[in-house]
Amino acid sequence: MDDKAVRNLFSMRLSAFLKNRGTSQCRFAKSIGVSESTVSAYAKGQRLPGYNVLRDICRETGVSADWWLGLVR
């Protein structure tokens, strides 16, 4: 999978996760220690999180990095 495909998959999964959880981008951003604009960029497929933020996302959500990055279904 190329970088753009990973960004698109991550953004779809993040948006669905937030919707299903009933939480806002702002609340999620605070829980992982980043700005709301950063989470917005992830949700729009403009950026991928770095290692430290991805680790925090995994801890907060209970979902593996492999799943977030499309390495497993």
TAQUIKA-V620756 format. One record per residue. SS is DSSP state (hx for helix, st for strand, lp for the rest). Layout:
ss=<SS/SS>
//
This chain:
ss=<lp/lp/hx/hx/hx/hx/hx/hx/hx/hx/hx/hx/hx/hx/hx/hx/hx/hx/hx/hx/hx/lp/lp/lp/hx/hx/hx/hx/hx/hx/hx/hx/lp/lp/lp/hx/hx/hx/hx/hx/hx/hx/hx/lp/lp/lp/lp/lp/lp/lp/hx/hx/hx/hx/hx/hx/hx/hx/hx/hx/hx/lp/lp/lp/hx/hx/hx/hx/lp/lp/lp/lp/lp>
//
